[in-house]
Amino acid sequence: MTPSRTTPVRTVPLAETDGAGANMEGAGAAGVRWDLSHLFEGPEDPRLEQALTRSLESAGAFAAEYRGRVAELTAPELADALDAYEGVQEPSARAGAYAQLLFAGDTTTPRHGALLQRVQERGTEIRNLLLFFELEWVALGDEHANALLDDPALARRRHLLVAMRRYRPHVLSEPEERVLGEMANTGRHAMSRLFDEIMSSLPFPVEIDGETRELGEEEVLSLLYAPQRDVRRSGARGLTEGLRQNARTLAFIFNTLVHDKAIEDRLRHYGEPMQVRNLANEIEPESVDSLISASVARYPLVARYYRLKAKLLGVDSLADYDRYAPIPGAEGARSFDDARRIVLDAYGDFAPEMADVARRFFDERWIDAELRPGKRGGAFCASTVPSVHPYVLLNYTGNLRDVMTVAHELGHGVHQHLAAPHGLFEQDTPLTTAETASVFGEMLVFRRLMREETDPRVRLALLCGKIEDAFATVFRQVAMTRFEQSMHAARREEGELPIERMNELWMAANRPMFGDSVELTEDYGWWWLYIPHFVHSPFYCYAYAYGELLVLALLRRYDEEGAGFVPRYLELLAAGGSETPAVLLSRIDLDVTDPGFWDGGLALLEDLVIEAETLAG
């Protein structure tokens, strides 16, 4: 069946940590928890079960009315059916969003996991009752379907219907689709949940000042940003040791999920592992290939920057644990209140409407930012359902990188909020444009900080931080995509992969990016084990590179047009997923189908490196 049109979780790829930073002391995010009562009052709220029951009963009624009749519907009747189809799924989607958020906030409470499992199982029941609708639609002959699509009555739904039909060669029979849906709950969904539970509770032994402490994932990752090299080294060793001790189980999860995908790809007649992701992203494989090739061709820029960083840090060469060492000048904790002020001011400078939406996340408790045991690591924004609002999860530790993470996730939140009128199926964009507002928000904050700062030393530190974020979002994500490609290919050719083989593939994908500028230690070979994107969303990563380079093009357009660009940008966000990325971006005169499009953004990254070299003297 086609992938879900509602993809509520967006994650941020900043460096190794997905948003981790220094330490929590003084950061000011303690007690900053979201209020999920906007969805449901709690796991025992009777409205939750009522929502699931309502969706199930409505799905049965929908099937009784429309099963076997889709080919007979006129365009106005099909439009009405789509409205009803969306209405059937809204209550269960609301319950699903709540269960996901509750579990993310505390993965250690058994009833949270049990609720998530129950909602997923009930969701499968509902989807199975509705399977016929999309299957009957995609089964229509092209002549009949095109005649309906040309009818003005379906203008608002045309993109959705066309998107469904792109999967026509890959859908199975209804009984087969039912089986795959049922088995997913004890297959990939269960493995994904197990991964989250393991990583949320994993202890990482770190020696600091002669004392061994057991830290959580976010805490140990934050040590990679410490000014002291010995602390960074200890953090890297602790991360490796924690992963190594659990590598057998984690590697089994990866092997199982990669093989599960291979089986489904074979059953659905997908030619290669990334094809289904490209279809969901509404992007041609040639465009993805050109993005990856253009980025790989610029790998020497990464090595050039890290050679500069070694000089700035006063070391002969960098080790992998030195990559995110702070450049002297931008250290110091920033409270959560500071982050709020910085982000809202930067958003308000660009468009007061954006700041007004972002402010609601703080004022109405749509954010969960504190560190606590059992909470999912990293950061994400969940769009939930259009009738409520998005929620943001952070693990705020107080450094500048965390401020950028706040800007990033609020960008997602603003995007999703503005696009909510398009409804459940088209509020969210494909991943290719899902990162637009988030990365744009980061750049707005960076530019404001650079405008306000007069100390050349601090300006250099800010600039280096932005370069490293951009490199993590472009080049590192491309390297991770190449690792995924090699891992999926090797699993299909060689069978279950030993941990050592997967470590080898990881290192082979990462070494070309750094050249001789960074020593990748043997420990680094284990660090693929904690990357959640590989587990939850295969081949998600290239969308980050797409989004970063797209935003650089948008910023260039903003610099050229000034205030006149703002309403066009807001219209782009408000369009959500109501059209393909190529069509939406063409409205602001950007041609992402041009293979040379990526070179413009990559050239701007080189300009940032040149500026850093100039400031460094």
C-alpha positions in Angstrom: 0.0 0.0 0.0 1.1 3.6 -0.4 3.1 5.1 2.6 1.0 7.1 5.0 0.2 10.6 3.9 0.7 11.7 7.5 4.3 11.6 8.7 4.2 13.4 12.0 7.7 13.1 13.2 10.5 15.3 11.8 14.0 14.9 13.3 16.9 17.3 13.3 20.3 16.0 12.1 22.7 18.4 13.9 26.1 16.8 14.0 26.3 13.6 16.0 23.7 14.5 18.6 20.5 15.3 16.8 20.4 18.4 19.0 22.5 17.5 22.0 24.8 20.1 23.5 26.8 20.9 26.6 25.3 20.1 30.1 22.0 20.9 31.6 23.2 22.9 34.6 22.0 26.4 34.2 20.3 25.8 30.9 16.9 26.7 32.3 14.8 24.1 30.6 14.0 22.1 33.7 10.2 21.9 34.0 9.6 22.8 30.3 7.2 20.0 29.4 4.5 19.8 26.8 0.8 19.7 27.7 -0.6 16.7 25.8 -4.1 17.4 27.2 -4.8 19.3 24.0 -5.0 15.8 22.4 -6.2 13.7 25.4 -6.2 14.1 29.2 -4.1 10.9 29.7 -3.7 7.3 28.8 -6.9 6.4 30.6 -8.9 9.2 29.0 -12.1 7.5 27.7 -12.2 9.9 24.7 -9.1 8.1 23.4 -10.8 4.7 23.2 -13.9 6.5 21.8 -11.8 8.0 19.1 -10.5 4.7 18.0 -13.9 3.1 18.1 -15.4 6.0 16.2 -12.8 5.6 13.4 -13.3 1.9 13.3 -17.1 2.2 13.1 -16.8 5.0 10.5 -14.4 2.9 8.5 -17.0 0.1 8.4 -19.7 2.4 7.3 -17.4 3.9 4.6 -16.6 0.5 3.3 -20.3 -0.5 3.2 -21.1 2.6 1.1 -18.2 2.7 -1.3 -16.6 -0.8 -1.7 -16.8 -1.9 -5.3 -18.2 1.5 -6.4 -15.2 3.7 -6.8 -15.1 3.2 -10.6 -18.7 4.3 -10.8 -18.3 7.6 -8.9 -18.6 10.9 -10.7 -16.0 13.6 -9.9 -18.2 15.4 -7.3 -19.0 12.0 -5.7 -15.3 11.1 -5.6 -14.6 14.5 -3.9 -17.2 13.8 -1.3 -15.8 10.3 -0.8 -12.4 11.7 -0.2 -13.7 14.1 2.4 -15.4 11.2 4.2 -12.2 9.1 3.9 -10.2 11.8 5.6 -12.8 12.3 8.3 -12.8 8.6 9.1 -9.1 8.7 9.8 -8.8 11.9 11.8 -9.9 10.5 15.2 -7.5 7.5 15.0 -4.7 9.7 13.8 -5.2 11.9 16.8 -5.0 8.9 19.1 -1.9 7.7 17.2 -0.2 11.1 17.6 -0.9 11.1 21.3 0.4 7.6 21.8 3.6 8.4 19.9 4.2 11.6 21.9 3.5 10.0 25.3 5.9 7.2 24.5 8.6 9.6 23.2 8.4 11.6 26.5 8.8 8.5 28.6 9.8 5.2 26.9 10.3 3.4 30.3 6.7 3.3 31.5 5.2 0.0 30.4 1.7 1.3 29.9 3.0 3.9 27.4 4.5 1.2 25.2 1.3 -0.9 25.6 -0.8 2.1 24.6 1.4 2.7 21.5 1.1 -1.0 20.5 -2.7 -0.9 21.0 -3.2 2.2 18.9 -1.0 0.8 16.2 -3.0 -2.5 16.2 -6.3 -0.7 16.1 -4.9 1.6 13.4 -4.1 -1.5 11.3 -7.7 -2.7 11.7 -9.0 0.7 10.5 -6.6 0.8 7.5 -7.5 -2.7 6.5 -11.2 -1.7 6.3 -10.2 1.2 4.1 -7.7 -0.5 1.9 -10.2 -1.1 -0.9 -10.6 2.6 -1.6 -7.1 3.4 -2.8 -6.8 0.0 -4.4 -9.9 0.6 -6.5 -8.7 4.1 -7.4 -5.3 3.1 -8.6 -6.8 0.2 -10.5 -8.8 2.6 -12.8 -7.6 2.8 -16.3 -5.6 5.9 -17.1 -8.2 7.3 -19.5 -11.0 7.0 -17.0 -8.8 8.4 -14.2 -7.6 11.3 -16.2 -11.1 12.3 -17.2 -12.0 12.5 -13.5 -8.8 14.4 -12.6 -9.6 17.0 -15.2 -13.0 17.8 -13.6 -12.9 21.0 -11.6 -14.8 19.3 -8.8 -11.6 17.4 -8.0 -9.2 20.4 -8.3 -8.5 20.5 -4.6 -7.8 16.8 -4.4 -6.0 16.4 -7.7 -2.5 16.2 -6.3 -3.5 13.7 -3.7 -5.2 11.4 -6.2 -2.3 11.7 -8.7 0.2 10.9 -5.9 -1.8 7.7 -5.0 -1.6 6.5 -8.6 2.2 6.8 -8.7 2.2 3.5 -6.6 0.1 1.7 -9.1 2.9 -0.8 -10.2 3.6 -1.5 -6.5 0.3 -2.2 -4.8 -0.7 -5.8 -4.0 -4.1 -7.5 -3.7 -6.3 -6.5 -0.8 -5.7 -9.8 1.1 -1.9 -9.4 0.6 -2.0 -5.8 1.8 -4.0 -6.8 4.9 -1.4 -9.4 5.8 1.5 -7.0 5.4 -0.3 -4.4 7.5 -1.0 -6.9 10.3 2.6 -8.3 10.3 4.2 -4.9 10.5 3.0 -4.5 14.1 5.1 -7.5 15.2 7.8 -6.8 12.6 9.3 -3.4 11.8 7.1 -1.4 14.2 8.1 -3.7 17.1 11.8 -3.5 16.1 11.6 0.3 15.9 10.0 0.5 19.4 12.7 -1.9 20.8 15.4 0.3 19.4 13.9 3.4 21.1 13.6 1.6 24.4 17.1 0.3 24.3 18.7 3.6 23.4 16.6 5.5 26.0 17.8 3.3 28.8 21.4 2.6 27.7 24.1 3.5 30.2 27.4 4.9 28.8 30.4 4.6 31.1 32.5 7.8 31.0 35.6 8.6 33.1 35.7 12.2 34.1 38.3 13.6 36.6 39.2 10.0 37.6 35.7 9.0 38.3 33.6 6.7 36.1 30.0 7.9 35.7 27.2 6.2 33.7 25.5 8.8 31.5 22.5 8.7 29.1 22.8 9.1 25.4 22.2 12.8 25.3 24.6 13.5 28.1 27.5 11.4 26.6 26.9 12.9 23.1 27.1 16.4 24.7 30.6 15.7 25.8 31.7 15.8 22.1 31.2 19.6 22.3 33.3 20.2 25.5 36.1 22.7 25.2 38.5 20.2 26.9 40.0 17.6 24.6 40.3 15.0 27.3 36.6 15.3 28.1 35.7 14.9 24.4 38.0 11.9 24.2 36.4 10.4 27.3 32.9 11.0 25.9 33.8 9.3 22.6 35.2 6.3 24.4 32.1 6.1 26.6 29.8 6.3 23.6 31.7 3.5 21.9 31.8 1.3 24.9 28.0 1.7 25.5 27.3 0.8 21.9 29.8 -2.0 21.8 28.3 -3.7 24.9 24.9 -3.7 23.2 26.0 -4.0 19.6 24.8 -7.6 19.1 21.2 -6.7 19.9 21.3 -3.4 18.0 23.0 -4.9 14.9 20.3 -7.7 14.9 17.6 -5.0 14.8 19.3 -3.3 11.9 19.8 -6.6 10.0 16.2 -7.5 10.6 14.8 -4.2 9.4 17.0 -4.1 6.3 15.9 -7.6 5.4 12.3 -6.8 6.1 12.5 -3.9 3.7 14.2 -6.2 1.1 11.3 -8.6 1.3 8.7 -5.9 0.9 10.6 -4.3 -1.9 10.6 -7.6 -3.7 6.9 -8.3 -3.1 6.0 -4.8 -4.4 8.4 -4.9 -7.3 10.6 -2.0 -6.3 13.8 -2.1 -8.4 16.2 -0.7 -5.7 16.0 0.1 -2.0 15.6 3.9 -2.4 12.8 3.8 -4.9 9.9 3.8 -2.4 11.5 6.8 -0.6 11.9 8.7 -3.8 8.3 8.1 -4.7 7.2 9.3 -1.3 9.4 12.4 -1.6 8.0 13.1 -5.1 11.4 13.3 -6.6 13.0 11.6 -9.6 15.9 9.3 -8.9 18.0 11.3 -11.3 17.6 14.4 -9.2 18.7 12.5 -6.0 21.7 11.1 -7.9 22.7 14.6 -9.0 22.3 15.9 -5.5 24.5 13.2 -4.1 27.1 13.4 -6.9 27.3 17.2 -6.6 27.8 16.9 -2.8 30.4 14.2 -3.0 32.3 16.3 -5.6 32.6 19.0 -2.9 34.0 16.7 -0.2 37.4 18.5 -0.5 35.7 21.6 1.0 35.0 19.6 4.1 38.7 18.6 4.4 39.7 22.2 3.7 37.6 23.5 6.6 38.7 20.9 9.1 42.4 21.7 8.3 41.5 25.3 9.2 39.8 24.1 12.4 42.9 22.2 13.5 44.9 25.4 13.3 42.2 27.3 15.2 42.3 24.7 18.0 46.1 24.6 18.0 46.4 20.9 17.3 48.5 19.1 14.6 45.5 17.0 13.4 41.9 16.4 14.4 40.5 13.2 15.7 36.9 12.3 15.1 36.0 13.5 18.6 37.4 17.0 17.9 35.0 17.8 15.0 32.5 19.7 17.2 34.9 21.2 19.7 33.9 24.8 20.2 36.0 27.5 18.6 36.9 29.9 21.5 34.5 32.8 21.5 31.0 31.3 21.5 31.2 29.2 24.6 28.9 29.6 27.6 25.4 28.4 28.5 22.4 30.0 27.1 19.2 29.6 29.1 16.0 28.4 27.5 14.6 31.9 28.0 17.6 33.2 26.0 16.8 30.7 23.2 13.2 31.8 23.2 14.2 35.5 22.9 16.8 34.9 20.2 14.6 32.7 18.0 11.4 34.8 18.3 13.4 38.0 17.6 15.0 36.5 14.5 11.7 35.1 13.2 10.0 38.5 13.9 12.6 40.4 11.9 11.7 38.3 8.9 8.0 38.0 9.3 5.9 38.9 12.4 3.4 36.2 11.5 6.1 33.6 11.9 7.0 34.9 15.3 3.4 35.0 16.4 3.0 31.3 15.6 6.3 30.3 17.1 5.4 32.2 20.3 2.4 29.9 20.9 4.7 26.9 21.2 6.2 28.5 24.3 3.1 30.2 25.7 0.7 27.3 25.3 3.2 24.5 26.2 3.6 22.8 22.9 7.3 22.1 23.7 9.0 19.5 25.8 12.6 20.6 26.3 14.0 19.3 29.6 16.4 16.4 30.0 15.0 13.4 32.0 15.6 9.7 32.2 13.6 7.6 29.7 12.9 10.5 27.3 13.6 9.8 23.6 16.9 11.5 22.5 17.3 14.1 19.8 14.7 16.5 18.7 11.6 16.4 16.5 8.4 18.2 15.6 5.2 16.2 15.3 2.3 17.7 13.2 -0.3 15.5 15.0 -3.6 16.4 13.3 -4.8 19.6 11.7 -7.6 20.2 14.3 -5.0 20.4 17.1 -1.5 21.8 16.6 2.1 20.5 16.3 4.3 19.6 19.2 8.1 19.9 19.6 10.4 17.6 21.5 13.9 18.9 22.4 16.6 17.8 24.8 17.8 21.3 25.7 21.3 21.5 27.2 22.1 25.1 26.8 24.7 25.7 24.1 24.4 27.7 20.9 23.8 24.6 18.9 20.7 23.9 21.0 19.5 27.4 20.2 19.8 26.5 16.6 17.8 23.3 17.3 15.0 25.3 18.8 15.0 27.5 15.7 15.0 24.3 13.5 12.1 22.6 15.2 10.0 25.7 15.5 10.5 26.1 11.8 8.8 22.8 11.3 6.1 23.8 13.7 5.4 27.1 11.9 5.3 25.2 8.6 2.9 22.6 9.8 0.7 25.1 11.5 0.4 27.3 8.4 -0.4 24.3 6.2 -3.0 22.8 8.5 -6.0 24.0 6.4 -5.0 21.5 3.8 -6.2 18.7 6.0 -4.8 15.4 7.3 -3.5 14.1 4.0 -1.8 17.2 2.6 -0.8 19.2 5.7 2.7 17.6 5.7 5.1 17.9 2.8 7.3 15.2 1.4 10.6 15.0 3.2 12.3 16.9 0.3 10.6 20.1 1.3 9.8 19.3 4.9 13.2 20.7 6.0 12.7 24.1 4.2 11.2 26.1 7.1 13.4 24.4 9.7 16.7 25.1 8.0 15.5 28.6 7.0 14.7 29.3 10.6 18.3 28.3 11.6 19.7 30.7 9.0 17.6 33.5 10.3 18.9 33.1 13.8 22.5 32.8 12.5 22.2 35.9 10.5 20.8 37.9 13.4 23.5 36.8 15.7 26.2 37.7 13.1 24.6 41.2 12.6 24.6 41.9 16.3 28.1 40.6 17.1 31.0 43.0 16.7 33.8 41.0 18.3 35.8 39.3 15.4 36.7 36.4 17.7 33.0 35.7 18.5 32.0 36.2 14.9 34.5 33.6 13.8 33.2 31.1 16.4 29.6 31.7 15.3 30.6 31.3 11.6 32.5 28.0 12.3 29.5 26.7 14.2 27.2 27.4 11.2 29.6 25.9 8.8 29.7 22.7 10.9 25.9 22.6 11.1 25.7 23.1 7.4 28.3 20.4 6.7 26.4 18.0 9.1 23.2 18.7 7.2 24.6 18.3 3.7 27.8 16.3 3.5 27.3 14.1 6.6 23.7 13.3 5.5 25.0 12.3 2.1 27.6 10.1 3.6 24.9 8.5 5.8 22.8 7.9 2.6 25.7 6.3 0.9 26.2 4.1 4.0 22.5 3.0 3.8 22.9 2.3 0.1 25.9 0.1 0.8 24.3 -1.6 3.8 21.1 -2.5 2.0 23.0 -3.7 -1.0 25.4 -5.8 1.1 22.5 -7.3 3.1 20.8 -8.4 -0.1 23.9 -9.9 -1.6 25.7 -11.4 1.5 22.9 -12.3 3.9 22.9 -11.2 7.6 25.9 -8.9 8.0 28.4 -9.3 10.9 28.9 -6.2 13.0 32.4 -5.9 11.7 31.1 -5.8 8.1 28.7 -3.0 9.0 31.4 -1.1 10.8 33.5 -1.4 7.7 30.7 -0.1 5.4 30.2 2.9 7.8 33.9 3.8 7.7 34.1 3.4 4.0 31.2 5.9 3.6 32.6 8.4 5.9 36.4 8.5 5.2 36.1 10.1 1.7 34.3 13.1 3.3 37.2 14.0 5.6 40.1 12.9 3.5 43.3 13.4 5.5 41.9 16.2 7.6 40.3 14.1 10.4 41.5 10.8 11.9 38.6 8.4 12.1 39.5 6.2 15.0 38.5 2.5 15.2 35.9 3.6 17.8 34.1 5.7 15.2 33.3 2.6 13.3 30.6 1.7 15.9 28.7 5.0 15.8 26.2 4.1 13.1 24.5 2.0 15.8 22.6 4.8 17.4 21.4 6.7 14.3 17.5 6.6 14.5 16.9 7.6 10.9 18.2 4.2 9.7 15.7 2.5 11.9 12.6 4.6 11.6 12.8 6.1 8.2 15.2 4.4 5.7 16.8 6.8 3.3 15.4 9.9 5.1 18.9 11.5 5.3 19.3 12.8 1.8 16.3 15.1 2.3 18.4 17.1 4.8 21.0 17.9 2.2 18.1 18.7 -0.3 16.6 21.1 2.3 19.9 22.8 3.2 20.8 23.6 -0.4 17.3 24.6 -1.2 17.3 27.1 1.7 20.5 28.6 0.5 18.8 29.2 -2.8 15.8 30.7 -1.0 18.1 33.0 1.0 19.8 34.2 -2.1 16.3 35.0 -3.6 15.4 36.9 -0.3 18.6 38.9 -0.5 17.7 39.8 -4.1 14.0 40.7 -3.5 14.0 42.0 0.0 10.6 42.3 1.8 8.7 41.3 -1.4 10.0 37.8 -1.0 8.4 37.3 2.4 4.7 36.8 1.3 5.9 34.4 -1.4 7.8 32.4 1.1 4.9 32.2 3.5 2.6 31.1 0.7 5.1 28.3 0.0 4.9 27.1 3.6 1.1 27.5 3.7 0.8 25.2 0.6 2.0 22.3 2.7 2.0 19.1 0.6 -0.8 20.2 -1.7 1.5 20.1 -4.8 4.7 18.4 -5.8 7.9 20.2 -4.5 8.9 21.0 -8.1 5.6 22.7 -8.8 5.6 24.7 -5.5 9.2 25.8 -5.9 8.6 26.8 -9.6 6.2 29.4 -8.2 9.1 31.3 -6.7 11.3 30.7 -9.8 13.4 27.8 -8.5 14.0 24.8 -10.8 15.0 21.9 -8.6 14.9 19.6 -11.6 18.0 21.2 -13.1 21.0 19.0 -12.2 23.1 22.1 -11.8 20.7 23.6 -9.2 22.7 22.1 -6.3 25.9 23.8 -7.3 24.6 27.2 -6.3 24.0 26.2 -2.7 27.3 24.4 -2.5 29.1 27.5 -3.8 27.6 29.5 -1.0 29.0 27.0 1.5 32.4 27.5 0.0 31.8 31.3 0.5 31.3 30.7 4.2 34.6 28.7 4.4 36.4 31.6 2.6 34.9 34.0 5.1 36.1 31.9 8.0 39.6 31.7 6.5 39.6 35.5 6.2 38.4 36.1 9.8 41.0 33.6 11.0 43.7 35.6 9.3 
